[in-house]
């Protein structure tokens, strides 16, 4: 069988598709939470027609963007150390979560802004929240034997929303956010 090389059109098409995905991810990272097709086209240096030729609907674009950025955010949130005393595990969890939220803040905000218009993003965001909750229980198996309200409080306290409130709205530094969340979590779990 002869070795068939893709023709120039195929390569250009694949490059355009990749440029569209990268442009969308870059726009979200820059704080453009609802990028338009025109903004994506401009950022990718292609025509808007090319965007629509590759992605007939936004959900298909969101899916590819998610696949593109997934290795980064999965690496950020997989950092967990379930070993050590409860106090050590509290410190580890807050440090890792705050760093993960900080590194992905613009993408998370864009996703939260877009969930109302995208079935894929809504379901994907829910899957990620469920995964974070499972990781929380792995980090603190003690929560299984406690009342349901305590789990809900810990889940809320270790959420992006709690971090975002401190960092964005109260204008605290990353280190201050960590310190406050560690103190609050210790108050909940060590008493």
Secondary structure as UniProt FT lines:
FT   HELIX           8..29
FT   TURN            30..31
FT   TURN            33..34
FT   HELIX           37..44
FT   HELIX           48..54
FT   HELIX           58..78
FT   HELIX           86..103
FT   HELIX           105..114
FT   HELIX           115..117
FT   HELIX           119..139
FT   HELIX           141..145
FT   HELIX           148..157
FT   HELIX           160..164
FT   HELIX           165..169
FT   HELIX           174..189
//
